[in-house]
Amino acid sequence: MSILTVKNLNHGYGGREILKDVSFRLLKGEHVGLVGANGEGKSSFMNIITGKLEPDEGQIEWAKRVRVGYLDQHAVLEKGMSIIDALRGAFKYLFDMEQEMQDLYMKMGGVSEDELASIMEDVGTIQDILDHNDFYFIDSKVGETARGLGLDEIGLEKDVDDLSGGQRTKVLLAKLLLEKPDILMLDEPTNYLDEQHIVWLKRYLQEYENAFLLISHDIPFLNSVVNLIYHVEDKEVTRYVGDYNDFERVYEAKKTQLEAAHKRQQQEIAELEDFVARNKARVATRNMAMSRQKKLDKMDIIELAREKPKPEFNFKDGRTAGKLIFESKDLVIGYDAPLSRPINLKMERGQRIAITGANGIGKTTFLKSILGQIKPFEGEVELGDTLEIGYFEQEVKKKNKRSCIEEIWQEFPSWTQFEVRSALAKCGLTTDHIESKVMVLSGGEQAKVRLCKILNRESNILLLDEPTNHLDSDAKEELKRALKKYKGGVLLISHEPEFYQDVATEIWNLEQYSTKL
C-alpha cells in the first residue's frame, strides 16, 4: 500500500533549481535512507512533503488517515512544562478520549433508554481504542523511551526551558517515537545523541513496524536500519534497493557503465561529424553525409553528471605555542547553576584530545569557559602564551542574512573577490552556494562557510565543537585528513567514534565531573 506518492515535483530558490521533475513513492513498512551531498536538496524535499515548504510544481498525495511524525528541531516546548508532561503529550488524543468517556458516564443518569444504549455503544468504542493503544500502560512506555534516550538521567520533572539544545532534541525525538506514527520523518536524528543512545535508537528503528524516512550522514547507522536508499543528486531522486553499501556498489557500477557509453558515443559523434564535414560538399557523397547528419540529429546524447566540487581543507599552522595550552584549576562551570564539580585538567602543546560525555553535562560550556566566553562559578582557567585559537562553534542560532561572499569578506576585508570565491570553492561550495545568503544554505553548507574562516587564519590550537554534525561523508573524510595533518593542538567535542578515534590520541570523558549524572 502506498503511503505517499510524489509526482513531477519541481522546486527552486532564488533562481537556483534544486529539484526537477522528481517522482517518489513510499510503501507501508519501508525503511528509507535519503542520502546525497550537502546542498543537493534532501532537507528541502523533506520540508516539501511535510508541508513546511511549497513546491513550484508537482503533486504530493498522502494516503487517507495517515499519521505523519516529523522531528522538527524548531518545535515549541512551552516554558513551565516538565519533560514528563511533554512526553505524555504524545498521547493527548488518548487522554482526550478518556475525558470524553468520563463525560459520557456523567450523562448516563438522566437519559432515556435509547440514548443510554447509544452512549454505551460510544463508551465501548472508546474503551476498545484505549485498550488497543495500551492507554493504561502509558507511563511504562514513557519511562522506557525516556531511559532509552537518557532523559531519566536529566530528571523527568525538569522544566523543558532549562534544557540544552541537544536535550531538547532528545525530548522532541522521544515524544515523536511515543506517538508511533504511520511514517516517521527524521532529519539527522543522531546529531545530538550520545553513543549509547544512538545504539538504543538503532535498535528501536530496526524493530519499527511502520515506515520511516531518514536523512543521515552517519553511514554505519544508516546501514543498520534502512532497506531502501533514495539518492538525491543533480536535482533528481533515484531509488536503490538495499542499504548504503549496496547503493554505493550499484551507483559506482552505473557510473562506470555510463562513462564508458559516453566515451563510445563521443567517439561515434566525432567520426560522424568528421564524415559530414568532409563529404557534404561533394555531389557523389552528399546523400551519405545527409544520412549521417540525420543520425546525429536524432541521437540521444548521454550526459554525465557534473563533477561535484570536493572540499580541500588545509589548516594554516601558526607560530609554535608555548608548552602550556591551558590549565583549569578547581574550575566549576555553568550558567544559572553549577554543571560540574571542580575540574582540574591540563592541555599541553601537541596534545590531540576528544571530549566525550552525555548531552547537557557541559561539554560546550567547558570550551566556552576556556575561551573566557562564560565566567566560571568557581576556580579559574590559565591560558598559555602565544596562543592562536581557531574555534568552531556547534550551532549559530541567529539567522545570517549576509551572502557567503559578504560573510567571508567581513572576516578578511583585504581580500579580493577572487580570493573570497576561491576560499569558499575550496571548501566544496559551488557558485550558486557562494552567491546565496548564508541563512538559505543547508546545515552542511553553513558549516563549510564557518570552517572557511578557521582554515584561512593561522592557528596553533583548534577548539572544535561537533564539527561533523551536518557534514556529508566526503567533507567528514577530508576534515579528518586535515586534522591528522595539522601540527597544532586539537580539542574536539564529538559523538562519532569513527571520526574522533582517528584524530585524537587522548579522550576526556567529562561525565566524571558532572553534577547532572
Secondary structure per residue as TSV (DSSP state, phi and psi in degrees):
chain	resnum	aa	ss	phi	psi
A	1	M	-	360.0	132.3
A	2	S	E	-82.4	122.2
A	3	I	E	-85.5	-39.7
A	4	L	E	-139.0	133.4
A	5	T	E	-128.6	125.2
A	6	V	E	-115.7	130.5
A	7	K	E	-127.4	128.5
A	8	N	E	48.6	51.0
A	9	L	E	-81.0	131.0
A	10	N	E	-127.5	137.7
A	11	H	E	-152.7	136.9
A	12	G	E	-143.5	169.7
A	13	Y	E	-147.4	124.7
A	14	G	T	55.8	42.3
A	15	G	T	82.5	-2.6
A	16	R	E	-102.1	121.8
A	17	E	E	-80.1	124.8
A	18	I	E	-106.7	-47.2
A	19	L	E	-128.8	137.0
A	20	K	E	-133.9	119.5
A	21	D	E	50.9	48.1
A	22	V	E	-87.9	131.2
A	23	S	E	-122.4	146.1
A	24	F	E	-156.8	143.1
A	25	R	E	-139.5	130.0
A	26	L	E	-117.3	125.4
A	27	L	E	-101.2	159.6
A	28	K	T	-57.3	131.7
A	29	G	T	83.0	-2.2
A	30	E	-	-74.9	139.2
A	31	H	E	-110.8	102.7
A	32	V	E	-110.0	133.8
A	33	G	E	-102.5	125.7
A	34	L	E	-100.7	111.4
A	35	V	E	-124.4	165.1
A	36	G	-	154.6	164.7
A	37	A	S	-67.9	162.5
A	38	N	T	-55.2	134.1
A	39	G	T	84.6	3.3
A	40	E	S	-78.7	-17.0
A	41	G	S	117.9	16.7
A	42	K	H	-64.2	-51.7
A	43	S	H	-67.4	-33.7
A	44	S	H	-61.6	-43.8
A	45	F	H	-61.7	-45.0
A	46	M	H	-61.0	-43.4
A	47	N	H	-66.7	-32.9
A	48	I	H	-69.3	-46.9
A	49	I	H	-72.7	-19.9
A	50	T	T	-92.5	0.6
A	51	G	T	85.3	6.5
A	52	K	S	-80.6	-21.6
A	53	L	S	-128.1	144.9
A	54	E	-	-94.1	128.6
A	55	P	-	-75.1	159.1
A	56	D	S	-71.1	-38.0
A	57	E	E	-151.0	164.0
A	58	G	E	113.9	166.9
A	59	Q	E	-116.0	139.6
A	60	I	E	-126.4	114.2
A	61	E	E	-121.0	117.0
A	62	W	E	-95.5	145.2
A	63	A	-	-64.3	155.6
A	64	K	T	-65.3	141.5
A	65	R	T	59.4	29.4
A	66	V	-	-85.2	129.0
A	67	R	-	-93.3	120.4
A	68	V	E	-107.1	129.6
A	69	G	E	-114.2	124.9
A	70	Y	E	-123.4	124.9
A	71	L	-	-76.2	98.4
A	72	D	-	-106.3	109.4
A	73	Q	T	-71.9	-6.2
A	74	H	T	-103.2	7.4
A	75	A	-	-63.0	149.5
A	76	V	-	-85.8	128.9
A	77	L	-	-113.2	114.8
A	78	E	-	-72.4	138.1
A	79	K	T	-60.7	139.1
A	80	G	T	95.6	-11.6
A	81	M	-	-91.0	134.1
A	82	S	B	-84.3	166.0
A	83	I	H	-58.3	-44.1
A	84	I	H	-63.7	-37.0
A	85	D	H	-63.8	-43.5
A	86	A	H	-62.0	-42.0
A	87	L	H	-70.1	-39.7
A	88	R	H	-65.9	-21.6
A	89	G	G	-61.8	-19.5
A	90	A	G	-62.6	-22.5
A	91	F	G	-110.3	23.4
A	92	K	H	-55.3	-41.0
A	93	Y	H	-63.1	-30.5
A	94	L	H	-76.6	-40.1
A	95	F	H	-63.1	-37.7
A	96	D	H	-63.0	-39.7
A	97	M	H	-65.6	-40.8
A	98	E	H	-62.0	-41.1
A	99	Q	H	-63.6	-40.5
A	100	E	H	-61.0	-40.4
A	101	M	H	-64.5	-41.8
A	102	Q	H	-62.5	-39.5
A	103	D	H	-64.5	-37.3
A	104	L	H	-66.2	-40.2
A	105	Y	H	-59.9	-39.4
A	106	M	H	-65.1	-26.6
A	107	K	H	-78.7	-20.5
A	108	M	G	-59.6	-30.2
A	109	G	G	-63.7	-32.6
A	110	G	G	-119.2	40.0
A	111	V	S	-124.3	164.0
A	112	S	-	-73.6	172.2
A	113	E	H	-63.6	-40.6
A	114	D	H	-65.2	-43.3
A	115	E	H	-64.8	-37.3
A	116	L	H	-61.9	-42.8
A	117	A	H	-61.5	-40.2
A	118	S	H	-66.2	-42.0
A	119	I	H	-64.0	-42.6
A	120	M	H	-61.6	-36.3
A	121	E	H	-66.2	-43.4
A	122	D	H	-63.5	-42.7
A	123	V	H	-61.1	-42.5
A	124	G	H	-62.0	-41.1
A	125	T	H	-63.5	-46.7
A	126	I	H	-62.5	-42.6
A	127	Q	H	-61.7	-39.4
A	128	D	H	-62.2	-42.8
A	129	I	H	-64.0	-44.0
A	130	L	H	-61.9	-44.5
A	131	D	H	-64.0	-43.2
A	132	H	H	-61.8	-32.8
A	133	N	T	-97.6	17.3
A	134	D	T	53.3	42.6
A	135	F	G	-57.7	-36.8
A	136	Y	G	-82.4	3.9
A	137	F	G	-119.9	18.6
A	138	I	H	-57.6	-47.0
A	139	D	H	-61.8	-34.3
A	140	S	H	-66.3	-43.0
A	141	K	H	-62.8	-45.6
A	142	V	H	-59.9	-45.5
A	143	G	H	-61.9	-41.3
A	144	E	H	-64.9	-44.9
A	145	T	H	-68.8	-39.8
A	146	A	H	-60.5	-41.9
A	147	R	H	-65.3	-41.9
A	148	G	H	-59.4	-35.4
A	149	L	T	-102.2	7.9
A	150	G	T	78.2	15.1
A	151	L	H	-73.4	-26.3
A	152	D	H	-65.6	-26.9
A	153	E	H	-70.5	-26.8
A	154	I	H	-78.2	-35.2
A	155	G	-	110.8	112.1
A	156	L	T	-69.4	-15.2
A	157	E	T	-90.2	-1.1
A	158	K	S	-70.1	141.4
A	159	D	B	-66.9	131.3
A	160	V	G	-62.8	-22.2
A	161	D	G	-71.2	-17.3
A	162	D	G	-94.9	5.9
A	163	L	-	-88.0	153.8
A	164	S	-	-74.8	169.7
A	165	G	H	-57.8	-42.8
A	166	G	H	-65.7	-38.7
A	167	Q	H	-67.2	-39.0
A	168	R	H	-62.8	-41.1
A	169	T	H	-62.7	-39.2
A	170	K	H	-61.2	-42.4
A	171	V	H	-62.6	-45.2
A	172	L	H	-63.9	-40.1
A	173	L	H	-66.4	-44.5
A	174	A	H	-61.1	-43.2
A	175	K	H	-61.7	-42.8
A	176	L	H	-63.5	-43.4
A	177	L	H	-65.7	-35.7
A	178	L	H	-67.5	-31.2
A	179	E	H	-67.6	-23.1
A	180	K	-	44.1	62.8
A	181	P	-	-71.1	169.7
A	182	D	S	-67.7	-27.8
A	183	I	E	-142.5	128.5
A	184	L	E	-94.6	133.7
A	185	M	E	-116.8	111.0
A	186	L	E	-121.7	120.2
A	187	D	E	-108.2	106.5
A	188	E	S	51.0	57.0
A	189	P	G	-67.8	-20.7
A	190	T	G	-86.5	-4.2
A	191	N	G	-55.6	-36.3
A	192	Y	G	-116.1	19.8
A	193	L	-	-102.6	146.1
A	194	D	-	-78.8	165.7
A	195	E	H	-57.2	-45.3
A	196	Q	H	-68.1	-28.0
A	197	H	H	-82.2	-25.7
A	198	I	H	-65.1	-39.9
A	199	V	H	-60.5	-43.3
A	200	W	H	-63.9	-45.5
A	201	L	H	-63.1	-38.2
A	202	K	H	-58.5	-47.8
A	203	R	H	-64.4	-40.7
A	204	Y	H	-59.9	-47.1
A	205	L	H	-70.2	-32.9
A	206	Q	H	-61.2	-34.4
A	207	E	T	-96.1	0.5
A	208	Y	-	-69.3	121.6
A	209	E	-	-80.7	-21.6
A	210	N	S	-90.9	-178.2
A	211	A	E	-84.1	153.1
A	212	F	E	-145.6	153.4
A	213	L	E	-122.6	120.0
A	214	L	E	-124.9	124.2
A	215	I	E	-98.2	126.0
A	216	S	-	-159.8	143.1
A	217	H	S	-101.8	6.6
A	218	D	-	-89.3	94.7
A	219	I	H	-62.9	-47.0
A	220	P	H	-57.7	-39.4
A	221	F	H	-64.3	-47.5
A	222	L	H	-57.1	-48.8
A	223	N	H	-58.5	-29.7
A	224	S	H	-83.8	-14.8
A	225	V	H	-124.1	-18.4
A	226	V	-	-102.6	155.7
A	227	N	S	-123.5	1.6
A	228	L	E	-143.3	145.1
A	229	I	E	-122.2	132.3
A	230	Y	E	-111.8	121.4
A	231	H	E	-102.8	125.1
A	232	V	E	-100.2	116.3
A	233	E	E	-156.8	137.8
A	234	D	T	49.8	45.2
A	235	K	T	72.1	2.0
A	236	E	E	-111.0	157.5
A	237	V	E	-123.6	118.0
A	238	T	E	-117.6	138.8
A	239	R	E	-93.3	135.5
A	240	Y	E	-133.7	135.7
A	241	V	E	-85.9	135.1
A	242	G	S	113.7	-169.5
A	243	D	-	-90.0	-170.2
A	244	Y	H	-65.4	-38.5
A	245	N	H	-64.2	-40.0
A	246	D	H	-61.5	-44.5
A	247	F	H	-57.9	-47.3
A	248	E	H	-60.0	-40.6
A	249	R	H	-62.9	-49.2
A	250	V	H	-66.8	-41.1
A	251	Y	H	-61.4	-45.7
A	252	E	H	-65.6	-38.5
A	253	A	H	-64.3	-44.6
A	254	K	H	-62.6	-40.5
A	255	K	H	-64.0	-42.6
A	256	T	H	-64.0	-44.0
A	257	Q	H	-62.1	-42.6
A	258	L	H	-65.7	-40.9
A	259	E	H	-64.5	-38.6
A	260	A	H	-66.1	-43.5
A	261	A	H	-65.3	-38.9
A	262	H	H	-63.5	-41.9
A	263	K	H	-63.5	-44.1
A	264	R	H	-62.8	-42.2
A	265	Q	H	-65.9	-41.5
A	266	Q	H	-62.8	-36.6
A	267	Q	H	-66.5	-42.7
A	268	E	H	-63.7	-42.5
A	269	I	H	-60.8	-44.5
A	270	A	H	-60.3	-41.1
A	271	E	H	-68.2	-41.3
A	272	L	H	-65.0	-45.2
A	273	E	H	-64.2	-37.0
A	274	D	H	-64.7	-43.5
A	275	F	H	-62.4	-45.8
A	276	V	H	-61.5	-45.2
A	277	A	H	-61.6	-37.3
A	278	R	H	-81.8	-23.4
A	279	N	H	-117.6	-7.4
A	280	K	T	-70.0	-23.7
A	281	A	T	-88.2	-15.2
A	282	R	-	-90.0	131.4
A	283	V	T	-60.4	-42.3
A	284	A	T	-65.1	-29.8
A	285	T	T	-115.3	6.7
A	286	R	H	-59.4	-42.6
A	287	N	H	-63.1	-40.8
A	288	M	H	-64.1	-38.6
A	289	A	H	-64.6	-41.5
A	290	M	H	-64.4	-38.3
A	291	S	H	-62.4	-42.7
A	292	R	H	-69.7	-33.8
A	293	Q	H	-64.4	-39.5
A	294	K	H	-62.1	-41.9
A	295	K	H	-60.5	-41.2
A	296	L	H	-62.6	-43.4
A	297	D	H	-65.5	-32.5
A	298	K	H	-87.9	-8.6
A	299	M	-	-69.0	132.3
A	300	D	-	-82.0	111.4
A	301	I	-	-74.8	128.8
A	302	I	-	-78.7	119.4
A	303	E	-	-101.2	132.0
A	304	L	-	-88.7	146.0
A	305	A	-	-61.7	138.9
A	306	R	-	-62.5	140.9
A	307	E	-	-68.3	125.3
A	308	K	-	-74.5	140.2
A	309	P	-	-67.6	126.2
A	310	K	-	-90.1	133.0
A	311	P	-	-66.8	145.0
A	312	E	-	-125.6	101.9
A	313	F	-	-99.3	123.1
A	314	N	-	-139.3	109.2
A	315	F	-	-74.5	139.6
A	316	K	-	-86.8	120.4
A	317	D	B	-75.3	128.3
A	318	G	-	-87.4	-168.3
A	319	R	S	-66.7	159.7
A	320	T	-	-66.1	130.0
A	321	A	-	-76.8	162.6
A	322	G	-	-65.3	172.0
A	323	K	S	-61.1	-40.6
A	324	L	E	-88.7	127.9
A	325	I	E	-89.6	-57.7
A	326	F	E	-157.8	161.0
A	327	E	E	-142.5	125.8
A	328	S	E	-95.1	130.8
A	329	K	E	-118.5	107.8
A	330	D	E	49.7	41.4
A	331	L	E	-77.4	123.2
A	332	V	E	-112.0	119.1
A	333	I	-	-101.9	161.1
A	334	G	B	154.3	176.5
A	335	Y	S	-109.2	-89.0
A	336	D	S	-82.9	-20.5
A	337	A	S	-145.5	155.1
A	338	P	B	-62.7	137.8
A	339	L	-	-101.7	-11.7
A	340	S	B	-143.1	161.5
A	341	R	S	-80.2	170.1
A	342	P	-	-55.5	128.4
A	343	I	E	-105.9	124.4
A	344	N	E	-121.5	96.4
A	345	L	E	-133.4	150.2
A	346	K	E	-136.1	134.4
A	347	M	E	-120.7	132.5
A	348	E	E	-116.8	164.1
A	349	R	T	-50.4	133.3
A	350	G	T	91.2	-12.7
A	351	Q	-	-73.2	147.0
A	352	R	E	-129.4	105.4
A	353	I	E	-119.8	133.8
A	354	A	E	-102.8	131.7
A	355	I	E	-100.0	125.0
A	356	T	E	-125.3	174.3
A	357	G	-	137.4	165.3
A	358	A	-	-64.9	156.9
A	359	N	T	-60.4	143.7
A	360	G	T	86.3	-1.6
A	361	I	S	-85.7	-10.9
A	362	G	S	112.2	24.4
A	363	K	H	-61.9	-49.4
A	364	T	H	-65.5	-40.7
A	365	T	H	-60.5	-37.8
A	366	F	H	-61.6	-46.7
A	367	L	H	-60.2	-45.4
A	368	K	H	-67.2	-28.7
A	369	S	H	-70.1	-38.2
A	370	I	H	-62.0	-41.0
A	371	L	H	-76.0	-10.7
A	372	G	T	83.0	10.4
A	373	Q	S	-76.9	-23.0
A	374	I	S	-126.0	133.2
A	375	K	-	-77.5	133.2
A	376	P	-	-67.3	152.1
A	377	F	S	-68.8	-43.8
A	378	E	E	-146.5	164.4
A	379	G	E	76.5	-167.3
A	380	E	E	-154.5	166.4
A	381	V	E	-121.2	124.2
A	382	E	E	-98.9	122.9
A	383	L	E	-96.4	147.4
A	384	G	-	-75.4	178.5
A	385	D	S	-86.9	159.3
A	386	T	S	50.6	40.5
A	387	L	-	-83.0	135.1
A	388	E	-	-122.5	101.1
A	389	I	E	-97.3	131.0
A	390	G	E	-106.2	118.1
A	391	Y	E	-117.7	122.4
A	392	F	E	-105.3	113.2
A	393	E	-	-81.8	141.2
A	394	Q	S	-59.4	-53.5
A	395	E	-	-136.3	142.3
A	396	V	-	-109.5	111.7
A	397	K	-	-70.1	-44.0
A	398	K	S	-75.0	148.6
A	399	K	-	-75.0	129.3
A	400	N	-	-97.5	111.1
A	401	K	-	-90.0	-0.5
A	402	R	S	-77.3	155.8
A	403	S	B	-75.9	164.4
A	404	C	H	-60.3	-39.2
A	405	I	H	-62.0	-46.6
A	406	E	H	-63.1	-37.4
A	407	E	H	-62.5	-44.5
A	408	I	H	-75.6	-35.6
A	409	W	H	-62.4	-36.0
A	410	Q	H	-62.7	-35.2
A	411	E	H	-78.1	-34.6
A	412	F	-	-129.1	73.2
A	413	P	T	-64.1	-20.1
A	414	S	T	-84.4	-8.6
A	415	W	S	-71.2	151.0
A	416	T	-	-80.2	164.4
A	417	Q	H	-61.4	-35.5
A	418	F	H	-60.4	-42.9
A	419	E	H	-65.5	-39.1
A	420	V	H	-63.1	-49.1
A	421	R	H	-62.5	-41.0
A	422	S	H	-63.2	-42.0
A	423	A	H	-64.4	-42.0
A	424	L	H	-69.0	-38.5
A	425	A	H	-63.4	-37.1
A	426	K	H	-64.9	-21.7
A	427	C	T	-86.8	5.9
A	428	G	T	91.7	19.2
A	429	L	-	-100.8	139.0
A	430	T	-	-84.6	172.7
A	431	T	H	-58.6	-41.4
A	432	D	H	-58.5	-44.8
A	433	H	H	-64.0	-46.1
A	434	I	H	-60.2	-35.5
A	435	E	T	-89.3	-3.5
A	436	S	S	-85.2	162.6
A	437	K	B	-71.9	145.4
A	438	V	G	-58.2	-38.0
A	439	M	G	-65.8	-20.7
A	440	V	G	-94.3	-3.6
A	441	L	S	-77.7	158.6
A	442	S	-	-69.2	166.9
A	443	G	H	-57.4	-40.0
A	444	G	H	-67.1	-39.7
A	445	E	H	-67.1	-39.9
A	446	Q	H	-63.3	-39.3
A	447	A	H	-62.1	-37.1
A	448	K	H	-67.4	-36.1
A	449	V	H	-64.2	-42.7
A	450	R	H	-68.0	-37.9
A	451	L	H	-63.8	-34.8
A	452	C	H	-56.0	-38.6
A	453	K	H	-65.2	-43.8
A	454	I	H	-70.4	-39.2
A	455	L	H	-62.4	-30.3
A	456	N	T	-100.2	10.4
A	457	R	S	-115.7	137.7
A	458	E	-	-64.8	138.6
A	459	S	B	-147.2	158.8
A	460	N	S	-126.1	0.8
A	461	I	E	-148.9	130.7
A	462	L	E	-109.7	127.8
A	463	L	E	-111.8	107.4
A	464	L	E	-118.8	120.1
A	465	D	E	-105.1	101.2
A	466	E	S	50.1	57.1
A	467	P	T	-69.0	-19.3
A	468	T	T	-94.1	1.7
A	469	N	T	-48.7	-43.3
A	470	H	T	-115.5	4.6
A	471	L	-	-79.3	142.8
A	472	D	-	-75.1	173.7
A	473	S	H	-63.4	-38.0
A	474	D	H	-62.3	-44.8
A	475	A	H	-67.6	-37.6
A	476	K	H	-62.0	-46.1
A	477	E	H	-63.0	-40.1
A	478	E	H	-68.6	-37.9
A	479	L	H	-65.3	-41.0
A	480	K	H	-60.5	-44.9
A	481	R	H	-60.7	-44.8
A	482	A	H	-64.8	-38.6
A	483	L	H	-68.7	-37.1
A	484	K	H	-66.7	-31.9
A	485	K	H	-79.8	-27.2
A	486	Y	-	-60.7	137.1
A	487	K	-	-89.9	-16.6
A	488	G	S	-82.7	-174.8
A	489	G	E	-82.3	155.7
A	490	V	E	-133.2	127.2
A	491	L	E	-122.0	111.0
A	492	L	E	-125.8	125.3
A	493	I	E	-93.2	127.8
A	494	S	-	-156.9	148.0
A	495	H	S	-109.4	9.2
A	496	E	-	-110.0	99.6
A	497	P	H	-57.6	-34.9
A	498	E	H	-60.8	-25.7
A	499	F	H	-89.9	-56.6
A	500	Y	H	-74.9	-22.8
A	501	Q	T	-66.7	-24.6
A	502	D	T	-87.5	-11.8
A	503	V	T	-106.0	-44.8
A	504	A	-	-88.9	147.3
A	505	T	S	-106.5	-4.5
A	506	E	E	-148.8	146.5
A	507	I	E	-124.5	131.3
A	508	W	E	-110.0	116.2
A	509	N	E	-96.3	109.2
A	510	L	G	-75.2	-4.5
A	511	E	G	-60.1	-29.6
A	512	Q	G	-67.4	-16.8
A	513	Y	G	-104.2	-5.8
A	514	S	B	-74.4	144.7
A	515	T	S	-94.8	-0.2
A	516	K	-	-97.5	-6.4
A	517	L	-	-115.8	360.0
